[in-house]
């Protein structure tokens, strides 16, 4: 028996040694995050020992200065890596949100946001025909209310005010996308302002905004307080859309390749743990509720993390198993095509004032090449290509049935009811003459039932 125990101990020792066989360039790291449920992969990597497993000593820091604070500290080197909006490293590399070549080494999740409105404007939208139980719910009733408001106020029209978390956030683009599907002109009919995510509920309650788009738990916070309802999720707007990424400076990654891979492995394992079972999600909600993490009640965090979502105040939660997806359906993979979608939105809403080669830009920011190396070592499966179309399969549809094809990126920018591009279609076509081969991944849930649309897709 003693020999057997010694043998087991020796085996474990050899495994541990093999994990650390590659010398890490930097072992002590600081990773910044914002208090949102989708910081879970970073938090779980710390709390469940995945960082330790790969020889890392990580200080996980909650950023109090919102997304601008995160970005500033990554660029300055105060944070080695950070939780980031999917568009942030792209914008910084383009010089419109900081000025540094930042890179996205992996995607942290799909979905996770909602658009929440206060009770007053919801009642007005009901007067103009809104059925708040419809899924997905369009913005037509808001459009009719805005039109009536224009007619009543004329030249003294006061735009409606809404909140989002950052100018290059998915939240900004999702809110605008949802509005524009019915012909609302976001920059004429509304004022859209950035607020740190945890402050959204207080700003709505104070009457500073009519509604907002934010990640969890800051939608359910309002719903459970009875101060408003979440009318639409970003899964409703674009099924399985990219949300957050893990970002770092490009020069840090180049200087510290083994450290970067170790961080990626730890977080990937955390993502797979999060989707392995709904019990793990319950445990994650308890961990995230701690003051040094999201600091929200467990019952609020579980509303979305447990495969449900309560859209409406005073009503029961509705099934929404894909509200948070961390590993299943290639949610961790940094698709070039996903990144390029954000560039199209930056053009659409007038955030870029020069024509750039969008393929060249995204290939300098997103790192599916590095991800592929790491994924093999932790058993994470890869899709057939870094380029795919969205809007063509059951699990990547847009609410307006549009198709996002990266080979038609320029046309996509201008094929909308609302567009504020500062660069002409002709100028963009002149510098975007490339083509890419797209391949569609199959819908798969190889890591467990959590975040999976249907149990029949779960593979063992």
C-alpha positions as CSV (number, residue, x, y, z in Angstrom):
1,X,0.0,0.0,0.0
2,X,2.8,2.4,0.9
3,X,4.6,1.7,-2.4
4,X,1.3,2.4,-4.2
5,X,0.9,5.8,-2.4
6,X,4.5,6.7,-3.1
7,X,4.0,5.8,-6.8
8,X,0.9,8.0,-6.9
9,X,2.7,10.8,-5.3
10,X,5.7,10.5,-7.7
11,X,3.3,10.5,-10.6
12,X,1.6,13.6,-9.4
13,X,4.9,15.2,-8.9
14,X,6.0,14.4,-12.4
15,X,2.8,15.8,-13.8
16,X,3.3,19.1,-11.8
17,X,6.9,19.2,-13.0
18,X,5.9,18.7,-16.7
19,X,3.4,21.5,-16.4
20,X,6.2,23.9,-15.3
21,X,8.8,22.4,-17.6
22,X,8.7,25.6,-19.7
23,X,10.2,28.5,-17.9
24,X,7.8,31.4,-17.5
25,X,9.2,34.8,-18.3
26,X,7.0,36.5,-15.7
27,X,5.2,34.7,-12.9
28,X,3.7,37.5,-10.9
29,X,0.9,39.2,-12.8
30,X,-1.9,41.7,-12.4
31,X,-5.2,41.2,-14.2
32,X,-7.9,43.8,-14.1
33,X,-11.6,43.2,-14.4
34,X,-14.9,45.0,-14.2
35,X,-17.7,43.9,-11.8
36,X,-19.8,41.9,-14.3
37,X,-20.7,38.2,-14.4
38,X,-18.6,37.7,-17.5
39,X,-15.4,38.3,-15.5
40,X,-16.1,34.8,-14.3
41,X,-13.4,33.0,-16.3
42,X,-10.7,35.3,-14.7
43,X,-12.2,35.0,-11.2
44,X,-12.7,31.2,-11.5
45,X,-9.1,30.7,-12.8
46,X,-8.0,32.4,-9.5
47,X,-10.4,30.8,-7.1
48,X,-10.2,27.2,-8.4
49,X,-6.4,27.1,-8.7
50,X,-6.0,27.2,-12.5
51,X,-3.5,30.0,-12.3
52,X,-1.5,28.1,-9.6
53,X,-1.6,25.0,-11.8
54,X,0.4,26.8,-14.4
55,X,2.9,28.3,-12.1
56,X,1.4,31.8,-12.0
57,X,1.0,34.2,-9.1
58,X,-1.9,36.4,-10.2
59,X,-3.3,39.4,-8.5
60,X,-6.9,39.8,-9.7
61,X,-8.0,43.5,-9.4
62,X,-11.5,45.0,-9.6
63,X,-11.2,48.2,-11.6
64,X,-13.2,51.1,-10.1
65,X,-12.7,53.5,-13.0
66,X,-14.9,51.6,-15.5
67,X,-13.7,50.6,-18.9
68,X,-11.6,53.7,-19.5
69,X,-9.7,52.8,-16.3
70,X,-9.1,49.3,-17.6
71,X,-7.8,50.5,-20.9
72,X,-5.5,53.1,-19.5
73,X,-3.9,50.6,-17.1
74,X,-3.4,48.0,-19.7
75,X,-1.7,50.5,-22.0
76,X,0.5,51.9,-19.2
77,X,1.5,48.3,-18.1
78,X,-0.2,48.5,-14.7
79,X,-2.3,45.6,-15.8
80,X,-0.5,42.8,-17.6
81,X,-3.8,41.4,-18.9
82,X,-7.4,42.5,-18.6
83,X,-11.1,41.7,-19.0
84,X,-12.0,43.8,-22.0
85,X,-14.8,44.7,-24.4
86,X,-14.3,42.9,-27.7
87,X,-13.9,46.2,-29.5
88,X,-11.4,47.8,-27.1
89,X,-8.1,46.3,-28.4
90,X,-9.2,47.1,-32.0
91,X,-10.0,50.7,-31.1
92,X,-6.7,51.2,-29.3
93,X,-4.8,49.8,-32.2
94,X,-6.6,52.2,-34.5
95,X,-5.8,55.1,-32.1
96,X,-9.4,55.9,-31.3
97,X,-9.5,54.5,-27.7
98,X,-6.0,55.1,-26.4
99,X,-3.1,54.5,-28.7
100,X,-1.3,51.2,-28.5
101,X,-1.3,47.8,-30.3
102,X,-3.3,45.7,-28.0
103,X,-4.3,42.1,-28.8
104,X,-7.2,39.8,-28.0
105,X,-5.7,36.4,-27.2
106,X,-9.1,34.7,-26.5
107,X,-12.8,35.4,-26.2
108,X,-14.2,35.2,-22.7
109,X,-17.8,34.6,-23.5
110,X,-20.8,34.9,-25.8
111,X,-23.9,37.0,-25.0
112,X,-24.5,38.3,-21.4
113,X,-26.1,41.7,-22.0
114,X,-29.6,43.1,-22.0
115,X,-31.4,46.4,-22.8
116,X,-33.4,47.5,-19.7
117,X,-35.9,50.4,-19.6
118,X,-37.5,52.2,-16.7
119,X,-41.2,51.9,-15.9
120,X,-42.2,55.3,-17.3
121,X,-40.9,54.8,-20.8
122,X,-42.2,51.2,-20.8
123,X,-45.7,52.5,-20.2
124,X,-45.4,55.0,-23.1
125,X,-44.1,52.2,-25.4
126,X,-47.2,50.1,-24.4
127,X,-49.4,53.0,-25.5
128,X,-47.7,52.7,-28.9
129,X,-48.3,49.0,-29.3
130,X,-45.5,47.2,-27.4
131,X,-46.1,43.6,-26.4
132,X,-43.3,43.2,-23.8
133,X,-43.7,39.4,-23.8
134,X,-42.6,39.1,-27.4
135,X,-39.2,37.5,-28.0
136,X,-37.2,39.0,-29.7
137,X,-38.9,42.3,-29.0
138,X,-38.2,45.0,-31.7
139,X,-38.0,48.7,-31.2
140,X,-41.0,49.7,-33.3
141,X,-43.1,50.9,-30.4
142,X,-40.2,53.1,-29.3
143,X,-39.9,54.5,-32.9
144,X,-43.7,55.3,-32.8
145,X,-43.3,57.1,-29.5
146,X,-40.3,59.1,-30.8
147,X,-42.2,60.1,-33.9
148,X,-45.1,61.4,-31.8
149,X,-42.6,63.2,-29.6
150,X,-41.0,64.9,-32.6
151,X,-44.4,65.9,-33.9
152,X,-45.5,67.4,-30.5
153,X,-42.2,69.2,-29.7
154,X,-41.1,70.2,-33.2
155,X,-37.9,72.3,-33.2
156,X,-37.8,72.0,-29.4
157,X,-37.6,68.2,-29.5
158,X,-35.7,66.8,-26.5
159,X,-33.8,63.6,-27.3
160,X,-34.4,60.6,-25.1
161,X,-31.3,59.7,-23.0
162,X,-29.9,56.2,-22.7
163,X,-26.9,54.6,-21.1
164,X,-24.2,52.2,-22.3
165,X,-20.8,51.3,-20.9
166,X,-18.3,52.7,-23.4
167,X,-18.3,54.2,-26.9
168,X,-16.6,51.1,-28.5
169,X,-18.6,48.6,-26.4
170,X,-20.8,45.8,-27.7
171,X,-23.5,47.5,-25.6
172,X,-23.3,50.8,-27.6
173,X,-23.4,48.9,-30.9
174,X,-26.2,46.6,-29.7
175,X,-28.4,49.4,-28.4
176,X,-27.9,51.3,-31.7
177,X,-28.5,48.2,-33.8
178,X,-31.7,47.4,-32.0
179,X,-33.0,51.0,-32.3
180,X,-32.0,51.3,-36.0
181,X,-33.9,48.2,-37.1
182,X,-37.1,50.2,-36.9
183,X,-35.6,53.4,-38.4
184,X,-34.7,55.2,-35.2
185,X,-31.7,57.5,-35.8
186,X,-29.7,57.1,-32.5
187,X,-27.7,60.3,-32.9
188,X,-30.7,62.4,-33.7
189,X,-33.5,60.9,-31.8
190,X,-31.6,60.0,-28.7
191,X,-28.6,60.8,-26.6
192,X,-26.5,57.8,-25.7
193,X,-24.0,58.3,-22.8
194,X,-21.4,56.1,-21.2
195,X,-21.6,55.1,-17.5
196,X,-19.6,52.5,-15.5
197,X,-21.7,49.3,-15.4
198,X,-22.4,49.2,-11.7
199,X,-23.8,52.8,-11.8
200,X,-26.5,52.0,-14.4
201,X,-29.3,51.2,-12.0
202,X,-28.8,54.3,-9.8
203,X,-28.7,56.5,-12.9
204,X,-32.0,55.0,-14.2
205,X,-33.7,55.3,-10.8
206,X,-32.5,59.0,-10.5
207,X,-34.1,59.7,-13.9
208,X,-30.8,60.6,-15.7
209,X,-31.6,58.0,-18.4
210,X,-34.7,56.2,-19.7
211,X,-32.9,52.9,-20.1
212,X,-29.5,51.3,-20.8
213,X,-27.7,48.4,-22.3
214,X,-25.3,46.6,-19.8
215,X,-24.1,43.2,-18.8
216,X,-25.3,41.3,-15.8
217,X,-26.1,41.6,-13.0
218,X,-27.0,45.2,-13.6
219,X,-30.2,44.4,-15.6
220,X,-31.6,42.0,-13.1
221,X,-30.8,44.4,-10.3
222,X,-33.5,46.8,-11.7
223,X,-36.0,44.1,-12.6
224,X,-35.9,42.6,-9.1
225,X,-36.2,46.1,-7.6
226,X,-39.4,46.6,-9.7
227,X,-38.0,49.8,-11.3
228,X,-38.0,48.5,-14.8
229,X,-37.8,45.5,-17.2
230,X,-35.2,44.0,-19.5
231,X,-36.9,44.1,-22.8
232,X,-34.4,42.4,-25.0
233,X,-31.1,40.5,-24.5
234,X,-28.1,40.7,-26.9
235,X,-28.7,37.0,-27.6
236,X,-32.1,38.1,-29.0
237,X,-30.4,40.8,-31.1
238,X,-27.5,38.5,-32.4
239,X,-27.5,34.9,-31.2
240,X,-24.1,33.9,-29.8
241,X,-22.4,37.2,-30.3
242,X,-18.9,37.9,-29.0
243,X,-18.8,39.9,-25.8
244,X,-15.6,40.2,-23.8
245,X,-12.0,39.2,-24.6
246,X,-8.8,38.8,-22.7
247,X,-6.4,41.6,-23.9
248,X,-2.8,42.5,-23.4
249,X,-0.2,44.7,-25.1
250,X,1.2,43.2,-28.2
251,X,4.8,43.9,-27.0
252,X,4.1,42.2,-23.7
253,X,2.9,39.1,-25.5
254,X,5.9,39.1,-27.7
255,X,8.3,39.5,-24.8
256,X,6.4,36.9,-22.6
257,X,5.1,34.2,-24.8
258,X,5.2,31.3,-22.3
259,X,3.6,33.5,-19.6
260,X,0.9,34.5,-22.1
261,X,0.2,30.8,-22.9
262,X,0.1,29.9,-19.3
263,X,-2.5,32.6,-18.6
264,X,-4.6,31.5,-21.6
265,X,-4.5,27.8,-20.5
266,X,-5.6,28.7,-17.0
267,X,-8.5,30.8,-18.2
268,X,-9.5,28.3,-20.9
269,X,-9.7,25.6,-18.2
270,X,-11.9,28.0,-16.1
271,X,-14.2,28.5,-19.1
272,X,-14.6,24.8,-19.6
273,X,-15.3,24.4,-15.8
274,X,-18.0,27.1,-16.0
275,X,-19.8,25.2,-18.8
276,X,-19.3,21.7,-17.3
277,X,-22.4,21.8,-15.2
278,X,-25.2,24.0,-13.8
279,X,-23.9,23.1,-10.3
280,X,-20.6,24.8,-11.3
281,X,-22.5,27.9,-12.4
282,X,-24.3,28.0,-9.0
283,X,-20.9,27.8,-7.2
284,X,-19.5,30.5,-9.5
285,X,-22.4,32.8,-8.6
286,X,-21.6,32.4,-4.9
287,X,-17.9,33.2,-5.6
288,X,-18.8,36.2,-7.8
289,X,-21.1,37.6,-5.1
290,X,-18.1,38.4,-2.9
291,X,-17.3,42.0,-2.2
292,X,-13.9,41.9,-4.0
293,X,-15.6,40.5,-7.1
294,X,-19.0,41.6,-8.4
295,X,-20.5,42.3,-5.0
296,X,-24.1,41.5,-5.8
297,X,-26.6,39.1,-4.2
298,X,-26.3,35.4,-5.2
299,X,-30.0,35.3,-6.2
300,X,-29.4,38.2,-8.6
301,X,-26.3,36.6,-10.1
302,X,-28.1,33.2,-10.5
303,X,-30.9,34.7,-12.5
304,X,-28.7,34.7,-15.6
305,X,-25.9,32.3,-14.7
306,X,-28.3,29.4,-14.1
307,X,-29.7,29.3,-17.6
308,X,-32.7,31.6,-17.1
309,X,-33.4,35.3,-17.3
310,X,-36.1,37.4,-15.8
311,X,-37.1,39.9,-18.4
312,X,-40.0,41.5,-16.7
313,X,-40.6,42.9,-13.2
314,X,-43.0,40.8,-11.2
315,X,-42.9,37.9,-13.6
316,X,-41.3,34.5,-13.6
317,X,-37.8,33.9,-15.1
318,X,-37.8,32.6,-18.6
319,X,-35.6,29.8,-20.0
320,X,-32.5,31.3,-21.5
321,X,-29.7,28.6,-21.4
322,X,-27.4,30.6,-23.7
323,X,-27.5,33.9,-21.8
324,X,-24.0,33.1,-20.7
325,X,-21.8,30.8,-22.8
326,X,-18.1,30.6,-21.8
327,X,-16.7,27.5,-23.6
328,X,-19.4,25.7,-25.6
329,X,-19.9,26.4,-29.3
330,X,-16.3,27.8,-29.6
331,X,-17.2,30.7,-27.3
332,X,-13.5,31.0,-26.3
333,X,-12.2,31.3,-29.8
334,X,-11.2,34.7,-31.1
335,X,-12.7,34.7,-34.6
336,X,-11.3,37.2,-37.0
337,X,-14.8,37.7,-38.5
338,X,-16.2,38.6,-35.1
339,X,-13.5,41.2,-34.6
340,X,-14.1,42.7,-38.0
341,X,-17.8,43.1,-37.2
342,X,-16.8,45.6,-34.6
343,X,-14.7,47.6,-37.1
344,X,-17.8,47.8,-39.4
345,X,-19.8,49.3,-36.5
346,X,-17.0,51.8,-35.7
347,X,-17.4,53.0,-39.3
348,X,-21.2,52.9,-39.3
349,X,-21.4,55.2,-36.3
350,X,-18.7,57.6,-37.4
351,X,-15.9,56.6,-35.0
352,X,-13.2,56.1,-37.7
353,X,-12.4,59.0,-40.0
354,X,-10.0,57.2,-42.5
355,X,-10.1,54.2,-44.7
356,X,-8.2,51.2,-43.4
357,X,-7.6,47.7,-44.5
358,X,-10.0,45.9,-42.1
359,X,-8.4,42.5,-42.7
360,X,-4.9,43.8,-41.9
361,X,-6.1,45.5,-38.8
362,X,-8.0,42.6,-37.3
363,X,-5.2,40.2,-38.0
364,X,-2.9,42.5,-36.0
365,X,-5.3,42.4,-33.0
366,X,-7.0,39.0,-32.7
367,X,-4.8,36.0,-32.1
368,X,-6.5,32.7,-33.3
369,X,-3.0,31.5,-34.2
370,X,-1.8,31.7,-30.6
371,X,-5.1,30.3,-29.4
372,X,-4.7,27.2,-31.6
373,X,-1.4,26.4,-29.9
374,X,-2.8,26.7,-26.4
375,X,-6.1,24.9,-27.1
376,X,-4.4,21.7,-28.1
377,X,-2.6,21.6,-24.7
378,X,-5.8,21.8,-22.7
379,X,-8.1,19.8,-25.0
380,X,-10.2,22.7,-26.3
381,X,-11.6,22.0,-29.8
382,X,-11.1,24.4,-32.7
383,X,-13.6,25.5,-35.3
384,X,-12.7,24.9,-39.0
385,X,-11.7,28.5,-39.7
386,X,-11.1,31.9,-38.1
387,X,-13.5,33.3,-40.7
388,X,-17.2,32.6,-40.7
389,X,-20.5,34.2,-41.7
390,X,-23.1,35.1,-39.1
391,X,-26.8,35.3,-39.7
392,X,-27.0,32.0,-41.7
393,X,-27.3,29.3,-39.1
394,X,-29.9,28.6,-36.3
395,X,-27.5,29.6,-33.6
396,X,-26.0,32.8,-35.0
397,X,-29.0,34.7,-36.3
398,X,-29.5,38.5,-36.2
399,X,-33.0,39.8,-35.2
400,X,-33.4,41.6,-38.5
401,X,-32.3,38.5,-40.6
402,X,-29.2,40.3,-42.0
403,X,-26.1,38.2,-42.9
404,X,-22.7,39.3,-41.8
405,X,-20.2,38.1,-44.4
406,X,-16.7,39.5,-43.9
407,X,-16.1,39.3,-47.7
408,X,-18.9,42.0,-48.0
409,X,-17.8,44.0,-45.0
410,X,-17.9,47.4,-46.8
411,X,-21.4,46.8,-48.3
412,X,-22.5,45.7,-44.8
413,X,-21.6,49.0,-43.3
414,X,-23.8,51.0,-45.7
415,X,-26.7,48.5,-46.0
416,X,-28.7,50.0,-43.1
417,X,-31.6,52.4,-42.3
418,X,-29.2,54.4,-40.1
419,X,-25.6,55.2,-40.9
420,X,-23.3,58.0,-39.8
421,X,-20.1,56.9,-41.6
422,X,-17.4,59.6,-42.0
423,X,-15.7,57.6,-44.8
424,X,-17.3,56.9,-48.1
425,X,-18.1,53.5,-49.5
426,X,-15.8,54.1,-52.5
427,X,-12.8,55.0,-50.3
428,X,-13.3,51.9,-48.2
429,X,-13.7,49.6,-51.2
430,X,-10.4,51.0,-52.6
431,X,-8.4,49.7,-49.7
432,X,-10.4,46.5,-48.9
433,X,-9.8,44.4,-52.0
434,X,-9.1,41.1,-50.2
435,X,-11.2,37.9,-49.9
436,X,-11.2,35.3,-47.3
437,X,-12.4,31.7,-47.2
438,X,-15.2,31.3,-44.7
439,X,-16.3,28.0,-43.1
440,X,-19.2,27.4,-40.8
441,X,-18.7,25.6,-37.6
442,X,-21.2,23.0,-36.4
443,X,-23.2,23.8,-33.2
444,X,-21.4,21.8,-30.5
445,X,-21.5,21.6,-26.7
446,X,-18.5,19.3,-25.8
447,X,-17.9,20.7,-22.3
448,X,-21.2,20.2,-20.6
449,X,-24.8,21.3,-20.4
450,X,-24.3,24.8,-19.1
451,X,-24.6,27.4,-21.8
452,X,-26.0,24.9,-24.3
453,X,-29.1,25.5,-26.3
454,X,-30.4,21.9,-26.1
455,X,-29.1,18.8,-24.2
456,X,-29.0,16.8,-27.4
457,X,-25.9,18.8,-28.4
458,X,-23.9,17.9,-25.3
459,X,-21.2,15.4,-26.2
460,X,-19.1,13.4,-23.7
